[in-house]
Amino acid sequence: MDSGSFSPDEHSAEPPRPEWRQQLGAWRDLLAQCARKPSRRRVHALRALTLRIAVALEFGLREQAAEPAVERAFKCWKKEGKKLRRALRQVRDADVYLARLDGLREAHRVAAEGEPELSPRCLAEMDRLASRLKQRREAGIGKLMALLEARGKRLNRLSKEMEAAFAPRMPASATSMAQAALKIFTELAGDLPKLDSANLHTYRKRLKPALYLAQGSAASDPVAGQLAAAFRRIHLAIGEWHDWQTLAVEAGRILPGHGKAGDGKQDGLFPLFEGLTERAFKRALGHCRRTSARFPAPGS
């Protein structure tokens, strides 16, 4: 064969699929992988990608004024996606909390000379708490596998039906989603002008769509990239605060006398979690304030 000839594949190669279609393909792969082995990485990735796709396609619906058939296909998949995310949550939460405890143990193991060490009581309580979280994860795995067995094929089919409905109507190159992300952020600042421990987790959940929209355009729009980086810092900081806060509550349920006044024991998990929660709360508020100052609402 002539060395200068081309293979048929080079002539018939299809153009790259739009990112949202690539994500749906990745989502179906993760769905199948979780049905085989729901590892920590797969569970977390599937839960996040389910919401990420929903946010992006909902934005596309608004931009394109989609037909009723397209909206119905999206709503059917989104409804099933919410059920999937609920089933994934128990496993994902247990994994996150176990990772926090592992981080504490590692910090204890490599603590520099002069730094406070975890007390024997604290280490014992961590082991007991971790054991209960592992049991909770196993229970969550059972529920997740039951859902995937019962509804996995339906989820896969609905995703393909939705993809087919969207494909002729979604532009090959999406417009920047930076303004939509910024609008969510500024409206959220107006709805929750004073952040505290009662509303900070709600703030994080409502900011997540803005994060995903900004990340979706970060590669092509510098403003979206700046928003994505700022929103991610907020997301991670509030997430850390909420993890320590929730672990303190879990410890209160699992460990006898944990956190109760007058037990005379201040070397256990409660004072440790209390300090970690307070420091994480201050960091999270700092990120929120700096981002609000950097991206103020129009007219403010």
Secondary structure as GFF3:
##gff-version 3
##sequence-region A 1 300
A	DSSP	alpha_helix	8	12	.	.	.	ID=ss1
A	DSSP	alpha_helix	19	36	.	.	.	ID=ss2
A	DSSP	alpha_helix	40	64	.	.	.	ID=ss3
A	DSSP	alpha_helix	68	109	.	.	.	ID=ss4
A	DSSP	alpha_helix	120	166	.	.	.	ID=ss5
A	DSSP	alpha_helix	178	191	.	.	.	ID=ss6
A	DSSP	alpha_helix	200	217	.	.	.	ID=ss7
A	DSSP	alpha_helix	222	254	.	.	.	ID=ss8
A	DSSP	alpha_helix	269	294	.	.	.	ID=ss9
###
